Protein backbone atom coordinates (compact mmCIF):
# COMPACT_ATOMS: atom_id res chain seq x y z
CA UNK A 1 0.00 0.00 0.00
CA UNK A 2 1.00 3.60 -0.57
CA UNK A 3 -0.01 5.33 2.66
CA UNK A 4 -0.33 9.02 3.51
CA UNK A 5 -0.28 9.66 7.27
CA UNK A 6 -1.34 12.99 8.77
CA UNK A 7 -0.39 14.13 12.27
CA UNK A 8 0.20 17.49 13.93
CA UNK A 9 3.82 16.63 14.86
CA UNK A 10 6.49 14.10 14.05
CA UNK A 11 8.77 12.57 16.66
CA UNK A 12 11.57 15.10 16.09
CA UNK A 13 9.25 17.99 16.90
CA UNK A 14 9.97 19.45 20.38
CA UNK A 15 6.24 19.21 21.12
CA UNK A 16 5.99 15.52 20.26
CA UNK A 17 4.44 13.19 22.80
CA UNK A 18 2.83 9.79 23.16
CA UNK A 19 0.62 10.23 20.09
CA UNK A 20 3.70 10.64 17.92
CA UNK A 21 5.42 7.63 19.48
CA UNK A 22 2.31 5.54 18.82
CA UNK A 23 1.86 6.54 15.18
CA UNK A 24 5.50 6.35 14.13
CA UNK A 25 6.16 3.01 15.82
CA UNK A 26 3.36 1.62 13.66
CA UNK A 27 4.43 3.44 10.49
CA UNK A 28 8.03 2.24 10.79
CA UNK A 29 6.85 -1.34 10.95
CA UNK A 30 4.59 -0.84 7.97
CA UNK A 31 7.66 0.32 6.03
CA UNK A 32 9.51 -2.84 7.08
CA UNK A 33 6.58 -4.87 5.78
CA UNK A 34 7.04 -3.32 2.33
CA UNK A 35 4.57 -0.44 2.38
CA UNK A 36 5.36 3.08 1.13
CA UNK A 37 4.68 5.66 3.87
CA UNK A 38 4.60 9.46 3.75
CA UNK A 39 3.98 11.45 6.94
CA UNK A 40 2.71 15.03 6.57
CA UNK A 41 3.05 17.17 9.70
CA UNK A 42 3.83 20.67 11.00
CA UNK A 43 7.26 22.25 11.01
CA UNK A 44 9.29 23.69 13.86
CA UNK A 45 12.28 25.98 14.26
CA UNK A 46 15.28 24.97 12.13
CA UNK A 47 13.59 21.78 10.92
CA UNK A 48 14.16 20.22 7.53
CA UNK A 49 11.17 20.70 5.23
CA UNK A 50 11.54 17.09 4.11
CA UNK A 51 13.60 14.09 5.18
CA UNK A 52 13.35 10.31 5.40
CA UNK A 53 13.67 8.72 8.84
CA UNK A 54 13.61 4.94 9.24
CA UNK A 55 11.93 4.63 5.87
CA UNK A 56 9.18 7.20 6.49
CA UNK A 57 9.21 10.16 4.09
CA UNK A 58 8.41 13.13 6.34
CA UNK A 59 7.07 16.38 4.87
CA UNK A 60 6.81 19.38 7.19
CA UNK A 61 4.85 22.53 6.41
CA UNK A 62 3.53 25.43 8.49
CA UNK A 63 4.01 25.47 12.26
CA UNK A 64 2.21 24.55 15.47
CA UNK A 65 0.04 27.67 15.27
CA UNK A 66 -1.20 27.49 11.68
CA UNK A 67 -0.79 23.88 10.58
CA UNK A 68 -4.50 23.07 10.49
CA UNK A 69 -5.01 26.14 8.27
CA UNK A 70 -2.26 25.41 5.72
CA UNK A 71 -2.67 21.62 5.71
CA UNK A 72 -5.66 21.43 3.31
CA UNK A 73 -3.81 23.29 0.54
CA UNK A 74 -0.73 21.08 0.78
CA UNK A 75 -2.72 17.86 1.23
CA UNK A 76 -4.75 18.47 -1.92
CA UNK A 77 -1.54 18.99 -3.86
CA UNK A 78 0.08 15.87 -2.35
CA UNK A 79 -2.96 13.76 -3.17
CA UNK A 80 -2.99 15.07 -6.74
CA UNK A 81 0.72 14.41 -7.33
CA UNK A 82 0.77 10.95 -5.70
CA UNK A 83 -1.44 7.92 -6.05
CA UNK A 84 -1.99 7.22 -2.36
CA UNK A 85 -4.08 4.17 -1.56
CA UNK A 86 -5.07 5.26 1.91
CA UNK A 87 -5.00 8.15 4.40
CA UNK A 88 -4.31 7.63 8.11
CA UNK A 89 -5.46 10.78 9.89
CA UNK A 90 -4.30 11.04 13.49
CA UNK A 91 -6.53 13.32 15.56
CA UNK A 92 -4.80 14.31 18.77
CA UNK A 93 -5.42 18.05 18.68
CA UNK A 94 -7.78 19.77 16.24
CA UNK A 95 -9.31 17.49 13.56
CA UNK A 96 -8.20 18.25 10.02
CA UNK A 97 -11.61 17.33 8.55
CA UNK A 98 -10.02 15.78 5.48
CA UNK A 99 -13.27 14.24 4.12
CA UNK A 100 -14.30 17.79 3.17
CA UNK A 101 -11.47 18.17 0.64
CA UNK A 102 -9.80 14.78 0.03
CA UNK A 103 -11.19 11.77 -1.79
CA UNK A 104 -9.15 8.99 -0.17
CA UNK A 105 -9.92 5.81 1.70
CA UNK A 106 -9.40 6.87 5.30
CA UNK A 107 -8.71 5.50 8.76
CA UNK A 108 -9.21 7.95 11.62
CA UNK A 109 -6.81 7.33 14.52
CA UNK A 110 -7.74 8.90 17.87
CA UNK A 111 -5.31 8.63 20.81
CA UNK A 112 -7.72 10.76 22.86
CA UNK A 113 -9.85 13.88 22.51
CA UNK A 114 -9.51 16.98 24.65
CA UNK A 115 -13.19 17.90 25.14
CA UNK A 116 -13.47 20.09 28.27
CA UNK A 117 -9.97 19.02 29.39
CA UNK A 118 -8.56 21.72 27.13
CA UNK A 119 -9.79 24.43 29.53
CA UNK A 120 -7.43 23.02 32.18
CA UNK A 121 -4.51 23.74 29.89
CA UNK A 122 -5.01 27.05 28.07
CA UNK A 123 -7.02 30.26 28.22
CA UNK A 124 -10.77 30.32 27.64
CA UNK A 125 -10.64 31.89 24.17
CA UNK A 126 -8.15 29.41 22.67
CA UNK A 127 -9.71 26.59 24.66
CA UNK A 128 -13.11 27.41 23.22
CA UNK A 129 -11.64 27.35 19.71
CA UNK A 130 -10.23 23.85 20.21
CA UNK A 131 -13.36 22.63 22.03
CA UNK A 132 -15.66 23.86 19.27
CA UNK A 133 -13.33 22.54 16.56
CA UNK A 134 -13.91 19.02 17.88
CA UNK A 135 -17.70 19.30 17.81
CA UNK A 136 -18.39 18.56 14.09
CA UNK A 137 -16.12 15.49 14.12
CA UNK A 138 -18.84 12.84 14.19
CA UNK A 139 -20.77 14.46 11.35
CA UNK A 140 -17.81 15.11 9.06
CA UNK A 141 -16.25 11.65 9.54
CA UNK A 142 -19.58 9.82 9.48
CA UNK A 143 -19.28 6.26 8.20
CA UNK A 144 -15.48 6.14 8.43
CA UNK A 145 -13.61 3.63 10.62
CA UNK A 146 -12.01 4.87 13.84
CA UNK A 147 -9.06 3.24 15.57
CA UNK A 148 -8.25 4.02 19.21
CA UNK A 149 -5.62 2.92 21.73
CA UNK A 150 -7.81 2.24 24.77
CA UNK A 151 -11.32 1.21 25.72
CA UNK A 152 -11.74 4.56 27.48
CA UNK A 153 -11.25 6.43 24.21
CA UNK A 154 -13.57 4.00 22.43
CA UNK A 155 -16.25 4.76 25.02
CA UNK A 156 -15.61 8.49 24.67
CA UNK A 157 -16.11 8.66 20.91
CA UNK A 158 -19.04 6.23 21.07
CA UNK A 159 -20.79 8.62 23.47
CA UNK A 160 -20.24 11.36 20.91
CA UNK A 161 -22.13 9.33 18.32
CA UNK A 162 -19.59 7.17 16.47
CA UNK A 163 -21.16 3.71 16.01
CA UNK A 164 -19.47 0.98 18.05
CA UNK A 165 -19.03 -1.22 14.98
CA UNK A 166 -16.94 1.56 13.40
CA UNK A 167 -14.49 1.60 16.32
CA UNK A 168 -11.52 -0.75 16.74
CA UNK A 169 -9.10 -0.86 19.68
CA UNK A 170 -5.41 -1.66 19.20
CA UNK A 171 -3.29 -1.17 22.30
CA UNK A 172 0.15 0.43 22.17
CA UNK A 173 3.25 -1.70 22.37
CA UNK A 174 6.61 -1.01 23.96
CA UNK A 175 10.15 -1.06 22.66
CA UNK A 176 11.39 -4.27 24.26
CA UNK A 177 15.00 -3.60 23.33
CA UNK A 178 14.91 -0.39 25.38
CA UNK A 179 12.42 -1.05 28.16
CA UNK A 180 13.56 -4.15 29.99
CA UNK A 181 14.85 -5.12 33.42
CA UNK A 182 18.57 -4.78 34.08
CA UNK A 183 19.48 -6.96 37.10
CA UNK A 184 22.68 -4.94 37.53
CA UNK A 185 20.78 -1.69 38.22
CA UNK A 186 19.65 -1.20 41.83
CA UNK A 187 17.03 1.17 43.20
CA UNK A 188 18.21 4.52 44.54
CA UNK A 189 19.42 4.63 48.15
CA UNK A 190 16.75 7.22 48.99
CA UNK A 191 13.03 6.49 48.47
CA UNK A 192 12.52 8.10 45.07
CA UNK A 193 9.33 9.16 43.31
CA UNK A 194 9.48 9.79 39.56
CA UNK A 195 7.34 11.81 37.20
CA UNK A 196 8.32 11.42 33.56
CA UNK A 197 6.65 13.25 30.71
CA UNK A 198 5.75 16.66 29.38
CA UNK A 199 5.27 19.47 31.90
CA UNK A 200 1.74 20.62 31.06
CA UNK A 201 -0.95 21.93 33.38
CA UNK A 202 -3.40 19.12 32.61
CA UNK A 203 -0.74 16.56 33.57
CA UNK A 204 -1.41 17.77 37.14
CA UNK A 205 2.16 17.47 38.40
CA UNK A 206 1.18 20.18 40.88
CA UNK A 207 -0.94 17.54 42.65
CA UNK A 208 2.08 15.26 42.95
CA UNK A 209 4.19 18.08 44.40
CA UNK A 210 1.56 18.82 47.06
CA UNK A 211 1.28 15.11 47.84
CA UNK A 212 5.07 14.95 48.16
CA UNK A 213 4.90 17.51 51.00
CA UNK A 214 2.61 15.12 52.90
CA UNK A 215 4.87 12.16 52.10
CA UNK A 216 7.92 13.93 53.54
CA UNK A 217 6.10 14.43 56.82
CA UNK A 218 6.24 10.66 57.31
CA UNK A 219 9.26 9.87 55.14
CA UNK A 220 11.61 12.89 55.30
CA UNK A 221 14.38 11.13 53.37
CA UNK A 222 12.19 10.75 50.27
CA UNK A 223 12.74 12.79 47.10
CA UNK A 224 10.88 13.63 43.89
CA UNK A 225 12.33 13.66 40.37
CA UNK A 226 10.46 15.54 37.63
CA UNK A 227 11.90 14.44 34.29
CA UNK A 228 10.89 16.30 31.16
CA UNK A 229 10.22 19.78 29.89
CA UNK A 230 7.25 21.91 28.97
CA UNK A 231 5.58 25.29 29.34
CA UNK A 232 4.40 24.62 32.90
CA UNK A 233 7.94 24.29 34.28
CA UNK A 234 8.27 27.76 35.82
CA UNK A 235 4.91 27.43 37.59
CA UNK A 236 5.92 24.08 39.07
CA UNK A 237 9.29 25.44 40.17
CA UNK A 238 7.57 28.38 41.87
CA UNK A 239 5.23 25.99 43.67
CA UNK A 240 8.15 23.90 44.92
CA UNK A 241 9.86 27.04 46.17
CA UNK A 242 6.76 28.25 47.99
CA UNK A 243 6.52 24.86 49.74
CA UNK A 244 10.22 24.97 50.77
CA UNK A 245 10.99 21.73 48.92
CA UNK A 246 13.74 22.91 46.59
CA UNK A 247 16.36 20.63 48.13
CA UNK A 248 14.17 17.55 47.73
CA UNK A 249 12.69 18.06 44.23
CA UNK A 250 14.83 17.74 41.12
CA UNK A 251 13.75 19.18 37.76
CA UNK A 252 16.00 17.47 35.24
CA UNK A 253 14.75 19.08 32.02
CA UNK A 254 15.23 17.05 28.85
CA UNK A 255 17.27 13.87 29.29
CA UNK A 256 18.56 11.30 26.83
CA UNK A 257 16.74 8.03 26.26
CA UNK A 258 19.47 6.17 28.17
CA UNK A 259 19.19 8.45 31.20
CA UNK A 260 15.39 8.31 31.08
CA UNK A 261 15.44 4.51 31.27
CA UNK A 262 18.05 4.46 34.02
CA UNK A 263 16.06 6.86 36.19
CA UNK A 264 12.92 4.84 35.52
CA UNK A 265 14.66 1.62 36.58
CA UNK A 266 16.13 3.10 39.74
CA UNK A 267 13.01 4.92 40.98
CA UNK A 268 10.86 3.20 43.59
CA UNK A 269 7.60 4.37 42.02
CA UNK A 270 6.57 6.28 38.88
CA UNK A 271 3.54 8.56 39.15
CA UNK A 272 1.19 9.87 36.43
CA UNK A 273 -1.41 12.22 37.98
CA UNK A 274 -2.87 13.48 34.68
CA UNK A 275 -6.47 14.60 34.20
CA UNK A 276 -6.89 12.53 31.02
CA UNK A 277 -4.76 10.41 28.69
CA UNK A 278 -5.28 8.20 25.69
CA UNK A 279 -3.45 5.30 27.29
CA UNK A 280 -0.56 6.09 29.63
CA UNK A 281 2.36 4.52 27.78
CA UNK A 282 4.86 5.53 30.49
CA UNK A 283 2.98 3.31 32.95
CA UNK A 284 3.69 0.27 30.78
CA UNK A 285 7.28 1.36 30.15
CA UNK A 286 7.89 1.73 33.89
CA UNK A 287 6.38 -1.70 34.54
CA UNK A 288 8.59 -3.18 31.82
CA UNK A 289 11.80 -1.97 33.49
CA UNK A 290 10.72 -3.21 36.92
CA UNK A 291 9.10 -0.15 38.50
CA UNK A 292 5.57 0.01 39.87
CA UNK A 293 3.24 2.94 39.22
CA UNK A 294 0.58 5.16 40.75
CA UNK A 295 -1.85 6.92 38.41
CA UNK A 296 -5.06 8.89 38.53
CA UNK A 297 -8.20 6.85 37.97
CA UNK A 298 -9.16 8.65 34.76
CA UNK A 299 -9.86 7.66 31.12
CA UNK A 300 -6.81 6.09 29.55
CA UNK A 301 -4.76 5.69 32.70
CA UNK A 302 -7.23 3.22 34.20
CA UNK A 303 -6.69 1.14 31.05
CA UNK A 304 -2.91 0.97 31.51
CA UNK A 305 -2.86 0.18 35.26
CA UNK A 306 -4.30 -2.92 36.91
CA UNK A 307 -5.15 -1.51 40.31
CA UNK A 308 -3.53 -3.53 43.08
CA UNK A 309 -1.65 -5.77 40.65
CA UNK A 310 0.70 -3.55 38.61
CA UNK A 311 0.38 -0.40 40.71
CA UNK A 312 -2.34 1.73 42.23
CA UNK A 313 -5.07 4.04 40.97
CA UNK A 314 -6.38 6.92 43.07
CA UNK A 315 -9.26 9.40 42.63
CA UNK A 316 -8.04 12.23 40.43
CA UNK A 317 -7.23 15.36 42.43
CA UNK A 318 -7.34 13.63 45.83
CA UNK A 319 -3.98 14.71 47.24
CA UNK A 320 -4.33 12.68 50.43
CA UNK A 321 -5.12 9.47 48.54
CA UNK A 322 -2.22 10.07 46.16
CA UNK A 323 0.19 10.53 49.09
CA UNK A 324 -1.20 7.44 50.82
CA UNK A 325 -0.76 5.18 47.78
CA UNK A 326 2.81 6.35 47.22
CA UNK A 327 3.69 5.93 50.91
CA UNK A 328 2.37 2.35 50.87
CA UNK A 329 4.86 1.51 48.13
CA UNK A 330 7.79 3.41 49.64
CA UNK A 331 7.40 1.89 53.11
CA UNK A 332 6.49 -1.72 52.27
CA UNK A 333 9.19 -3.51 50.27
CA UNK A 334 7.17 -6.74 50.02
CA UNK A 335 4.23 -4.86 48.51
CA UNK A 336 6.50 -2.99 46.11
CA UNK A 337 8.19 -6.18 44.91
CA UNK A 338 4.80 -7.86 44.40
CA UNK A 339 3.56 -4.93 42.33
CA UNK A 340 6.79 -4.89 40.33
CA UNK A 341 6.35 -8.57 39.49
CA UNK A 342 2.75 -7.98 38.44
CA UNK A 343 3.86 -5.03 36.33
CA UNK A 344 6.45 -7.12 34.48
CA UNK A 345 3.83 -9.74 33.63
CA UNK A 346 1.41 -7.04 32.49
CA UNK A 347 3.97 -5.20 30.34
CA UNK A 348 4.94 -8.46 28.67
CA UNK A 349 1.57 -8.45 26.90
CA UNK A 350 2.31 -5.32 24.87
CA UNK A 351 4.40 -5.50 21.71
CA UNK A 352 4.72 -3.01 18.84
CA UNK A 353 5.19 -5.79 16.28
CA UNK A 354 1.90 -7.36 17.35
CA UNK A 355 0.18 -3.96 17.31
CA UNK A 356 1.57 -3.22 13.84
CA UNK A 357 0.32 -6.57 12.55
CA UNK A 358 -3.20 -5.75 13.74
CA UNK A 359 -2.93 -2.24 12.31
CA UNK A 360 -1.81 -3.55 8.92
CA UNK A 361 -4.71 -6.04 8.86
CA UNK A 362 -7.10 -3.18 9.65
CA UNK A 363 -5.72 -1.11 6.76
CA UNK A 364 -6.16 -4.04 4.36
CA UNK A 365 -9.74 -4.44 5.57
CA UNK A 366 -10.42 -0.76 4.92
CA UNK A 367 -8.93 -1.08 1.43
CA UNK A 368 -11.36 -3.92 0.72
CA UNK A 369 -14.44 -2.36 2.32
CA UNK A 370 -14.02 1.13 0.86
CA UNK A 371 -13.32 -0.13 -2.68
C-alpha positions in Angstrom: 0.0 0.0 0.0 1.0 3.6 -0.6 0.0 5.3 2.7 -0.3 9.0 3.5 -0.3 9.7 7.3 -1.3 13.0 8.8 -0.4 14.1 12.3 0.2 17.5 13.9 3.8 16.6 14.9 6.5 14.1 14.0 8.8 12.6 16.7 11.6 15.1 16.1 9.3 18.0 16.9 10.0 19.4 20.4 6.2 19.2 21.1 6.0 15.5 20.3 4.4 13.2 22.8 2.8 9.8 23.2 0.6 10.2 20.1 3.7 10.6 17.9 5.4 7.6 19.5 2.3 5.5 18.8 1.9 6.5 15.2 5.5 6.4 14.1 6.2 3.0 15.8 3.4 1.6 13.7 4.4 3.4 10.5 8.0 2.2 10.8 6.9 -1.3 10.9 4.6 -0.8 8.0 7.7 0.3 6.0 9.5 -2.8 7.1 6.6 -4.9 5.8 7.0 -3.3 2.3 4.6 -0.4 2.4 5.4 3.1 1.1 4.7 5.7 3.9 4.6 9.5 3.8 4.0 11.5 6.9 2.7 15.0 6.6 3.1 17.2 9.7 3.8 20.7 11.0 7.3 22.2 11.0 9.3 23.7 13.9 12.3 26.0 14.3 15.3 25.0 12.1 13.6 21.8 10.9 14.2 20.2 7.5 11.2 20.7 5.2 11.5 17.1 4.1 13.6 14.1 5.2 13.3 10.3 5.4 13.7 8.7 8.8 13.6 4.9 9.2 11.9 4.6 5.9 9.2 7.2 6.5 9.2 10.2 4.1 8.4 13.1 6.3 7.1 16.4 4.9 6.8 19.4 7.2 4.8 22.5 6.4 3.5 25.4 8.5 4.0 25.5 12.3 2.2 24.6 15.5 0.0 27.7 15.3 -1.2 27.5 11.7 -0.8 23.9 10.6 -4.5 23.1 10.5 -5.0 26.1 8.3 -2.3 25.4 5.7 -2.7 21.6 5.7 -5.7 21.4 3.3 -3.8 23.3 0.5 -0.7 21.1 0.8 -2.7 17.9 1.2 -4.8 18.5 -1.9 -1.5 19.0 -3.9 0.1 15.9 -2.4 -3.0 13.8 -3.2 -3.0 15.1 -6.7 0.7 14.4 -7.3 0.8 11.0 -5.7 -1.4 7.9 -6.1 -2.0 7.2 -2.4 -4.1 4.2 -1.6 -5.1 5.3 1.9 -5.0 8.1 4.4 -4.3 7.6 8.1 -5.5 10.8 9.9 -4.3 11.0 13.5 -6.5 13.3 15.6 -4.8 14.3 18.8 -5.4 18.1 18.7 -7.8 19.8 16.2 -9.3 17.5 13.6 -8.2 18.2 10.0 -11.6 17.3 8.5 -10.0 15.8 5.5 -13.3 14.2 4.1 -14.3 17.8 3.2 -11.5 18.2 0.6 -9.8 14.8 0.0 -11.2 11.8 -1.8 -9.1 9.0 -0.2 -9.9 5.8 1.7 -9.4 6.9 5.3 -8.7 5.5 8.8 -9.2 8.0 11.6 -6.8 7.3 14.5 -7.7 8.9 17.9 -5.3 8.6 20.8 -7.7 10.8 22.9 -9.9 13.9 22.5 -9.5 17.0 24.6 -13.2 17.9 25.1 -13.5 20.1 28.3 -10.0 19.0 29.4 -8.6 21.7 27.1 -9.8 24.4 29.5 -7.4 23.0 32.2 -4.5 23.7 29.9 -5.0 27.0 28.1 -7.0 30.3 28.2 -10.8 30.3 27.6 -10.6 31.9 24.2 -8.1 29.4 22.7 -9.7 26.6 24.7 -13.1 27.4 23.2 -11.6 27.4 19.7 -10.2 23.8 20.2 -13.4 22.6 22.0 -15.7 23.9 19.3 -13.3 22.5 16.6 -13.9 19.0 17.9 -17.7 19.3 17.8 -18.4 18.6 14.1 -16.1 15.5 14.1 -18.8 12.8 14.2 -20.8 14.5 11.3 -17.8 15.1 9.1 -16.3 11.7 9.5 -19.6 9.8 9.5 -19.3 6.3 8.2 -15.5 6.1 8.4 -13.6 3.6 10.6 -12.0 4.9 13.8 -9.1 3.2 15.6 -8.2 4.0 19.2 -5.6 2.9 21.7 -7.8 2.2 24.8 -11.3 1.2 25.7 -11.7 4.6 27.5 -11.3 6.4 24.2 -13.6 4.0 22.4 -16.3 4.8 25.0 -15.6 8.5 24.7 -16.1 8.7 20.9 -19.0 6.2 21.1 -20.8 8.6 23.5 -20.2 11.4 20.9 -22.1 9.3 18.3 -19.6 7.2 16.5 -21.2 3.7 16.0 -19.5 1.0 18.0 -19.0 -1.2 15.0 -16.9 1.6 13.4 -14.5 1.6 16.3 -11.5 -0.7 16.7 -9.1 -0.9 19.7 -5.4 -1.7 19.2 -3.3 -1.2 22.3 0.1 0.4 22.2 3.3 -1.7 22.4 6.6 -1.0 24.0 10.2 -1.1 22.7 11.4 -4.3 24.3 15.0 -3.6 23.3 14.9 -0.4 25.4 12.4 -1.0 28.2 13.6 -4.1 30.0 14.9 -5.1 33.4 18.6 -4.8 34.1 19.5 -7.0 37.1 22.7 -4.9 37.5 20.8 -1.7 38.2 19.7 -1.2 41.8 17.0 1.2 43.2 18.2 4.5 44.5 19.4 4.6 48.2 16.8 7.2 49.0 13.0 6.5 48.5 12.5 8.1 45.1 9.3 9.2 43.3 9.5 9.8 39.6 7.3 11.8 37.2 8.3 11.4 33.6 6.7 13.3 30.7 5.8 16.7 29.4 5.3 19.5 31.9 1.7 20.6 31.1 -1.0 21.9 33.4 -3.4 19.1 32.6 -0.7 16.6 33.6 -1.4 17.8 37.1 2.2 17.5 38.4 1.2 20.2 40.9 -0.9 17.5 42.6 2.1 15.3 43.0 4.2 18.1 44.4 1.6 18.8 47.1 1.3 15.1 47.8 5.1 15.0 48.2 4.9 17.5 51.0 2.6 15.1 52.9 4.9 12.2 52.1 7.9 13.9 53.5 6.1 14.4 56.8 6.2 10.7 57.3 9.3 9.9 55.1 11.6 12.9 55.3 14.4 11.1 53.4 12.2 10.7 50.3 12.7 12.8 47.1 10.9 13.6 43.9 12.3 13.7 40.4 10.5 15.5 37.6 11.9 14.4 34.3 10.9 16.3 31.2 10.2 19.8 29.9 7.3 21.9 29.0 5.6 25.3 29.3 4.4 24.6 32.9 7.9 24.3 34.3 8.3 27.8 35.8 4.9 27.4 37.6 5.9 24.1 39.1 9.3 25.4 40.2 7.6 28.4 41.9 5.2 26.0 43.7 8.2 23.9 44.9 9.9 27.0 46.2 6.8 28.3 48.0 6.5 24.9 49.7 10.2 25.0 50.8 11.0 21.7 48.9 13.7 22.9 46.6 16.4 20.6 48.1 14.2 17.6 47.7 12.7 18.1 44.2 14.8 17.7 41.1 13.7 19.2 37.8 16.0 17.5 35.2 14.8 19.1 32.0 15.2 17.1 28.9 17.3 13.9 29.3 18.6 11.3 26.8 16.7 8.0 26.3 19.5 6.2 28.2 19.2 8.4 31.2 15.4 8.3 31.1 15.4 4.5 31.3 18.1 4.5 34.0 16.1 6.9 36.2 12.9 4.8 35.5 14.7 1.6 36.6 16.1 3.1 39.7 13.0 4.9 41.0 10.9 3.2 43.6 7.6 4.4 42.0 6.6 6.3 38.9 3.5 8.6 39.1 1.2 9.9 36.4 -1.4 12.2 38.0 -2.9 13.5 34.7 -6.5 14.6 34.2 -6.9 12.5 31.0 -4.8 10.4 28.7 -5.3 8.2 25.7 -3.5 5.3 27.3 -0.6 6.1 29.6 2.4 4.5 27.8 4.9 5.5 30.5 3.0 3.3 32.9 3.7 0.3 30.8 7.3 1.4 30.1 7.9 1.7 33.9 6.4 -1.7 34.5 8.6 -3.2 31.8 11.8 -2.0 33.5 10.7 -3.2 36.9 9.1 -0.1 38.5 5.6 0.0 39.9 3.2 2.9 39.2 0.6 5.2 40.7 -1.8 6.9 38.4 -5.1 8.9 38.5 -8.2 6.8 38.0 -9.2 8.7 34.8 -9.9 7.7 31.1 -6.8 6.1 29.5 -4.8 5.7 32.7 -7.2 3.2 34.2 -6.7 1.1 31.0 -2.9 1.0 31.5 -2.9 0.2 35.3 -4.3 -2.9 36.9 -5.1 -1.5 40.3 -3.5 -3.5 43.1 -1.7 -5.8 40.6 0.7 -3.6 38.6 0.4 -0.4 40.7 -2.3 1.7 42.2 -5.1 4.0 41.0 -6.4 6.9 43.1 -9.3 9.4 42.6 -8.0 12.2 40.4 -7.2 15.4 42.4 -7.3 13.6 45.8 -4.0 14.7 47.2 -4.3 12.7 50.4 -5.1 9.5 48.5 -2.2 10.1 46.2 0.2 10.5 49.1 -1.2 7.4 50.8 -0.8 5.2 47.8 2.8 6.4 47.2 3.7 5.9 50.9 2.4 2.4 50.9 4.9 1.5 48.1 7.8 3.4 49.6 7.4 1.9 53.1 6.5 -1.7 52.3 9.2 -3.5 50.3 7.2 -6.7 50.0 4.2 -4.9 48.5 6.5 -3.0 46.1 8.2 -6.2 44.9 4.8 -7.9 44.4 3.6 -4.9 42.3 6.8 -4.9 40.3 6.4 -8.6 39.5 2.7 -8.0 38.4 3.9 -5.0 36.3 6.4 -7.1 34.5 3.8 -9.7 33.6 1.4 -7.0 32.5 4.0 -5.2 30.3 4.9 -8.5 28.7 1.6 -8.5 26.9 2.3 -5.3 24.9 4.4 -5.5 21.7 4.7 -3.0 18.8 5.2 -5.8 16.3 1.9 -7.4 17.4 0.2 -4.0 17.3 1.6 -3.2 13.8 0.3 -6.6 12.6 -3.2 -5.8 13.7 -2.9 -2.2 12.3 -1.8 -3.6 8.9 -4.7 -6.0 8.9 -7.1 -3.2 9.6 -5.7 -1.1 6.8 -6.2 -4.0 4.4 -9.7 -4.4 5.6 -10.4 -0.8 4.9 -8.9 -1.1 1.4 -11.4 -3.9 0.7 -14.4 -2.4 2.3 -14.0 1.1 0.9 -13.3 -0.1 -2.7 
